[in-house]
Amino acid sequence: MKKVLFLLLIFLSFGKAQDLENEVAIELSRLLSKDLFELNGIDIMQPSVEVLNATSNSRFYYTANVPIDNKWHFRFGIHMMTGFVPDRLRTFNPALPSEEFNLAELLNYGTIDIETSNINIQDTVGISYYILKTLINDGIYQGTIEVPESGATLLGKDSSALVVPQGELSRLALARFDSISTDLGGNISLPEEVQDQIIGILNQIPSDFTLPAGGDIRTILAGIPQFDIGYNGWELNLRYIPKLNYGDEFGDFGFFGLGLKNMISQYFTEIDDPNSIKVALQMAVQVTGLENKVGVTQATLKSDATIFNINLHSSKLIEDWFEIFAGISYEYISTTTSYKYTLPVEIQYQLGLLEKELE
């Protein structure tokens, strides 16, 4: 920001208005694109975090039968799980950065000179971005700028774009300048050179901001190795997957799980019959880590989660070869998520910061 303001003073001194407008337009595009990501990024990316954690946390138990003899026992298996993606996690409601115009807020970026009847601007980038957001608000209210009713999360299907029609911002800006002058009694207004400069900046703002496309994911299949070690009615459950890449929709994901189980039915029922119903109480904790880069923005998502689970489950062995089980559980998940945002490549193309390679 300081660099842009410093360049502003230099360019005004030498009359290079066009270069200044380009610099400010680039800065505004960064701010607009960043706000777009902050408004929509979590809704786009968070469902992947929820589905992966929910799926990986399932099938911690599969039997309530824990041997109660005074011998150590060991079990190892690959636990297969299926996670289903509900429709609510496949779409979201996109939003554009917008703000209702307030004259008092405008004066935070400058001062009123009574003698010249002008507003002296002290922060060109700040006032330009504030006006831009109020113009977007006006366009949405008037129906000339449309926000898509729905967009795809990384688990959804089709991409969508937030579009500001070319020239619409300039039209709205001219109306805004007139309203500012009217609100100030008709005697004070933004200097014409400032108005022309803001119009020039707005004309360079990219009109299309494309949101990432989804991968059309409806189910997740996972196989998790689990090792159980037990003694006299108690059992320790261990599961682990190193961080691996699971595609564009999920990125790199890994986790570690630890559980402790006790067969409580031994305390109040006869246990001699191997085919009797067994009941067990289990507590488990799981720590997961996910990192992903998303679409053209290449925004980096890092999400670490800790999942606590306590469950009561039962099982019954049938004919020594088939076992049915069921249970109820309480889960609590704590997630820490961070995002690193990069100006989308397509926006850099529209601003002239990059040149497209010839195909």
N, C-alpha and C positions, 0 to 999 in steps of 0.2 A: 504494500500500500504506500509506504514512504517513497519507494522508488517511483511509483506512478505520479505522486504529487510533486516530486522533485523534477521529473520530466515535464510536468505541466508548466512549471515556472520557466524552464528553459525554452520550451517550444513556443510559449506565448511571447517570450522576449524576441524570438527570431521569426515569429509569424508562421510557424509550421503547423497550422491548425489540423491539416489532414493527418499528419503523423500522430498528433496528440489524440485525435478521435480514434485512430486505430488502436493506440495503446489503451485508452480507456475502454473501448469496446472489448478488447481481449480480457481486461480485468473484470468487466461486467459479465462476460460470458463465463469466466471462471466462477464468479460469485453465484450466478444463476444456476450453473451446472452443479455446483456444490450444494446449493439449497435444494435443487431437484433430487439429488441423491439422498440428502438427509430426510426429505419428506417421503421418499418412496423406497429408498434402499433397504431399510429394515423390513418393510412389508414384502419386498421381493426376495430377500435372502433368508429371513428368519424361519420360514416354513421348512427349509431343508434341515436346519438345525433341530427343529422340533421332531421331524419325522425320523431322522437318524438316531437321535437319542432315545426316542420312544421305542423304536424297533430293537436297538441294541440292548435295551434294558429288559426286554421280554425273555421268557424261558430261562430265568435264573433257576427255577425249580421245574422238575418233571416227575418227581416221585417224592412221597413223604416217608417212604420206607428207609430207615437208617438202622443198620445192624446194631444190636445192643450187647453182643457178646464182647468180652474183653480182648478183642483183636482189632488191629488196624485194618482198615479196608481202603481201597483205592478205586476210583472210577475215572475214566477219560472218555470224552465223546465230542463230536462236532455237532453242535446244536443248531438246527436249521430253523429260521424264523422268517415270517412274512409280515411286512408292514404295509398297511393300506393308507393311501393318501386321500383324505376327505376333500370334497370339492372346495370347502372354505379355505384350504391351504393352496389351492391352485390359482386363485385369482385374488386381486386386491383392487382398491379404488385409488387410482392415481391422483396426484394433486400438483398444482402449479404454485410456486411462490407468489403470493399476492398479499396486498395490504390496502386497507381503505385509506384514502387520502385524508391527511390532517394537516392543516396549515401550520399549526404550532410545531409539528415534527419537521416540516420543511425548513423552518428557521433555525434548526439545529445545525444546518450545513452552511449558514451564512448570516449576514446581518443586513438590516434595512438602513439604507442611507436616505434620510429625510430630505437632504438638500438636493440630491440628484434624482430622488424618487425611484431608486433602483435597489435591488437586492444584491449585495456583494457576496459572491460565492467563495467560500473558503475550502470546500471539499467537493471537487468536481465529480470524482468517482462516487462519493457517498450520495450526493443529491441525484446523480444520474441513476444509480441503482434504486434509490427510494422511489423516484418517479417511475422507473420501469416496473416495479412491483405494483404501484398504484394503477398504472395503465393496464397491466394484466388483469387486475381486479375489475377495472371498468369494462374491459373486453369480455370477461367471463359474465359479468352482470348483464351486458348488452347482448350477449349471445354471439359476438363476432369472434371470440376466441373460445374454442370448445375443448374441454377436458374429456378424454375417453371415459366412458362409464366404468370400464374395467380394464385391467392389464394383467399380464401373466406373471406369476411368481416363477422362480427357477423350476418349479415342478409343473407349471402350467404348459400351455401349448403355444399360442401365437404372441408375437411381440406387438407392441403398440408404440405410437409416437405422440408426443405432446407438440402440437403445431401452432405457431403464431403466424397468421397470414402475412405475407410480405406487404409492407406499407401500412399495416393496421396500427402499429405502434406510433408511427408518425402522425396518422390521423388523430389518434387518441391524444397524442402529446399536444397538438395544436389546440384541441379543446381544453386540455388541462391548463395550458398557459393563459388562455382567456379566463378560465375560472379563478386562477390565482389572482389575476389583476382585479377581477370583480370582487373577490373576497377581501381584497385590500383597499376597496373603495374606488377602484378605477384609476388611481393616481400613481400607484407603485406597481412595478412589474419586473419580471426577470429581464435583464438587458437582452436586446435582440441578438447580439453576438453569442450570448450564452444559450439562447433558445436554438439558434442555428447549429451551435456545437452539439447540443443534446440530440437534436434531430439527426445530425450526421452520425452520431454514435449509435443511436437506435437503429438506423438503417443498416448498420454493420453487424447487428446481433443475429446469429444464426436463427433460422425460422423453425428448424426441425430438431427436436431432442428425442432420439429413439431410446426406448426402454429395452432392456435385455429380453431376448426370446427365451421361453421356457423349454424344457426338455420333454414335455408331455409324459411325466412320470405318474403312474397310478399305483404301482406296487413296488415294494423293495424286497428282494430276497437276500438273506444273509446267512452265512454259516460261521458260527463262533466256537472256537475250541474252549472247552471247560474241563478243569481238573478238580475232582472232589477227593478229599482225604478225611476219613472219619474214624471215630473210636467210641464205642459204648454209647450209642444213641446221639452222638454229636458229630457234626460234619462241617468242614471248612470247604467253601467253594471258591475257586479261582478261575478267572477268565481274562484273556488278554489278546489284543490284536495290535500289532505295530501300526504306525501311521502309514496308510496306503492311499493311493488315488482311486476314487470311485467315480470319475467322470466330471464333466463340466458342471453338472447340477449340484454336486456335493463336494468336490475337491478332495483334499487329503483329510482322512479321518482315522483316528486310532483311539483305543480306550483300554482301561484296566478296571476289573471288577473284583470285589471281595465280598463273600457272604458267609454267614455263620448260621447253621440250622440245628434244631434239636427236635427229635421226635417226641412230642409231648403226650402222645396217646399211650406211651408205655407206663405212664403214671396212673392211669385210671381205667385201662381195659386189659383184657387178657391178650397176651402177645404171642402165645404159642402157635396160634393158627396163622400161617404165612399169608393166607388169603383174606384175613380180616382187614377192615378199613384202618388205615394208618393216618395220623394227623401230625403235622409238623409246623413249627413256628420258625420263620427265617427272617433275619435282618441282613441287608446288603447295602453296599455303597459302590458307586461306579463313577469313575472320573474319565471324561472324554475330552478330546481336543480336535477341532476342525479348522481348516484353513482353506480358503477358496478365492479365486479371482473370477470376477464376473464380467462377461460380455465385453462390449466395446469400451466400457469405462475402465476395465481392468481394476476396478475397486477391489481391494483386498479385505476379506472378512476373516477375522480370527475369533473363534468362539470356544471357550473352555466351560465345561459344565460339570457339576457335581450332583449326582442323583442318589437320594437316600430312599430305600425301599424296606418296608416291613410287611410281611404277608403271613397269612395262615392258609395252609393248603392241606389237602387230603388226597389219598390215592388208594386204589384197590387193585390187587393183582388177580387176574382171571386166567385160570387154567395154566398157570406158570409161564405163560408166554406173552400175555397181553395185559397191559395196565392202563387204567383210566385215571385221570387226575383232574382236580379243579381247585381253585383257591380265590381268595380275595386279598387285595393288597392296598396299601397306602403309599403313594410316591410323592416325594418333594424334590423339585429340581431347582438348582441355583445356577444361573448362567451369567458369565462375564463375556461381553462381546465388544470388539473394537473394529473400526473400519478405517482403512487408509484410502483416500480418494485421489484419483488421477483424472485430469481433464480428458474426456473421451477423444479418441483419435479422430472420429468423424467431425467433432466440433473444431479440432485443430485444423482439419482440412478446410472447413468453411471459413475459418478466420485467417487462412493463408499461412499458418505456422508450419504446416507440412505440405509437401507436394506429393500428390498421388502418383504412384508408379504406373507407367504405361503397361497395359496388359498385352 
